């Protein structure tokens, strides 16, 4: 009933706003752009009013039905069980007492002096609906190859279904990221039965005495998994990582994994969580570890003949011209494509301010083209209409649509990544929600990323931090959209500068022994697990939660010989654990 009254008030305000705009438009007839702007706002408000009135009508009918059933307008929601949410203090006391018992047993020789505490290794869980072919697993499945079994014990809680075998064999060419995770982690819990039961899932996780639970969905993937799990506190420490790149706004999420470029201390007021700052870059990406992805090369492989069919990895972006046979809107003999700008994000990341800036960049770089992803294809007519209006005020002769082209969606993620190398000279980042997976794809293709660095939101600063770690801070537009355009225009017109930037980026991808810190997954995992240990030790000590900054142990990165050794250690530990579990099932757990 309260919401119904609020909706009615907003409806009335909306109608008043339309009336005011109507009178303002009539009074300023002949004022040109101001009238057009008012008409646009009026149309938007009329649509809002229509939605609100329909909402009011629907709520009114719903309330009437509830009252007819005797519900008095209130939903019959069952109360939360009395033992939920779980008590963080009780969980801490349990772990502390277990440690004290073990220390006493060691003191009296009942356990060996080297016996680990019961809270070591730390039981860490990752919960998500997307342990299948999703972007988060594409970026992060390689993490699980390198966790130290002496420090952490990894549990996966997957509420989602595996991919269909036909999809794996056909589209993915046999690559199954879910299976790779299952092969490397300590425990993979397929908990599809709890997909719609957050209480059941909380009880399941809590029953495993998990110490740290990491949320990989956040507010993403709504409907694929029941919300409310983290609010029930199944683990004493709960962390947000990777998929949902902003604050949860929740008091039951203790930490958010980030870095000091993305989330500096002066922005802590935008978060309810404390920061777990990782060195280098907080964002997990496994491009350099996946044999299906090819590192970029400085020289493009030449096309066999001019106009020959497109092949991945063959020809320069100018030659491939976003797969268009007429990229400049005229006969190719009149001029060659000079530079290819790309943005391969979904349309939902585009906004008028950013698209207008792309138009201005094209206007300042002769014979340049813009290559976008047709995602969704239904939105292309709307975007083209906007470009026509924004670039020429309706004059078709100045329309830049001839130089804007759209790529079809590529279902295979490896081919999608390789297209960046073959089709893009530079990536124009989205704002205020950066490209995240697409940005990593572009960077590992040797494609420089121009990004705005004047935002405060976490999702708007991911690329800024990436460029800093890669040594390409000149790609960051700290002063906003004008500097963003200036960098892009210079990159498209200064061939020497562009070549130096591209070379520097490609060298980070090719760097071995040690790997470059941006692409070094084992190094990332070292910092990740050390951060978790610092958080856990602080918790056991009874200290208040505060920001945690991980300091690297030495500056040297990962050598190729170390990769196999790290994987072998994990596999040995996993095999031993499975053998011990089998013996325990056969003979009972004597301890």
Steps between C-alpha positions, in 0.01 A plus 500: 500500500788737577659426162165560329473844656858583407440391140190721481701802623772439239237467225360842592847658504578349161179638344578844646850484349357420154253789529782736599718390209209537259443859607876575491528360147205708380641816659843454337380418148775565250779448752647220289704244697331590830160411354635171360651421839170577675307286253744214568464537875124527467486177301712323761280625783184392319645149474594504869151617590348223295713237677420645843127512433504138382701408810251683724210324332666160535589557866146612573357184347753282683418664832129439438563131434710469816229664707231275347705199613510646851870580487450865588746593225791314666687212342511174691878467531628230736720622783874432494605201716611609845862384459556719193695704418794316652701681767845619395614511864391142562686384187813684611485349850471152349811543285698660785412216742598237243838666458548516877426127534753415228765722662444323832528158334829606341628622838444158658637309202165370382563656157821558310651847530453554126132402496294779340226679688144386422440838337788436257479475210229763488175368356404745225182473298397660172125510438343581162240392250745543214744209525455436131579693183468849646740796488596470866620142450675585174702759689553315827498123463881493479522642854409163645807333350735690728358526852743365759338200675697581816327840522148453362254220435273597212128419492278584203122537543332497160124548476501508120481222244799382300512590132336264254748245357412604143591860585830391655596279206375735230521866594774460764696243297524270802605761757301469824595760761274343763680167462837674526393650831371163623834343411704750703302606808483303823121470511241579233149511648229471235216659697239545230236372742548821702462731201174639635567430868740748658422368849587144401819616330601703806455194722699284259793743484496570874507128572839475327659745750606730221715791614479737203222517240556694178199627304546478124151610392422808708183647352574350158314202359176578681258210477771240448542460874294598804623820663560538871773239553767740627252675731467170690874506584597141415867594547668733751679701226321586175661666199386648167722431199512542123152474347309786667737797487363742756400501862236257618362763736459217751620476858555124467771527232823568688752563222514582131805396299643797315822699457610847603461646151141380470396566861729758659454579867333833426208311338434266794175687569353347183532148643347316794779240479860533613761477225725203436754674279698272269824626342516550125140448384208353696327361192563132430585414142652176367576588140872424521428158654252370242645308207189581295598869493788628291722787616517794258785553256658828398468426128168409336496193279438631147184414308550277196323743269315826540136432575556134592268339753554596864712269712576541870856617551546604136514858377505831683191670644514752214496220243223305675296821548249357749407238236342772283535498122438875490633633832519870404171516317663544163717309254810365671714647223420847636684435827613238746383460858747692714413374849247265661345592834302228678260450785377142535274546800126444510283797409384530861841653580460775238359841587445825305800683646743222409359438151517875426868492595558209259337706225732793570802268492399364158453854372855591602673189363450484120411160355474342844218258575322379814439129549225400747334175604142443389382412846206516473444518126155652566669811639697586185226714335466706818874555526527597133214746541676656797828529304322673213338753732811555714753528218309723259184632662303302243709587193570163335801636310697525826383162634785287636301176490690396189810469719335308786472123463370211707647157563275197552520325835770232515392209723847355548684716760845423360407611149325803649822599678716448191276731297628792708851440363384471140240777498596771753775760515374652824215438741276791607393403850145538631414739782390495777492119480827393340553204279626229733526165323513672160773731630719208606439337163613816322807555715618142447455559128741795516222754455551819705205596719399867531295555814351781704653522847287773655238274658462378858299182440692176526374385160634820338857461631591143403666601171677793665672263740581259216681767299701608805625145566578451129706821496254671263367775725499740205188315385311625809288814457508640853344829392192348345344470160699770319829335594351162404437638151843665482678171579289310247557757224875508560517121500321493164714771336847462657633176352827508692328549836242230425775254403689565824188449713402182317854359521519567873167324558590197288830462685308453828305215340815331369708547815617170655736401780370682686150575372371855500306563824182590312473158333664292776225276643717308755625832636142626518396188693792543743379848585138385512559217747737711712224759527253234613747378763553852632124548530453167678786560746354841580160341561635230734688765698168670570598826330256730327463466126705759311656557159769246411780567252697201369873555462680277256772265618778621272473660158575200279215359296427142399749297299372242255657213695302601809162462331521122469637469855207696646247289311672178603491599869124560478441169326705303756311664787167424333592135439613458862179653629289267286701200623457609862127545443479147358691355797281697738187358340642149522634508857329792672646832608706400807601853597 
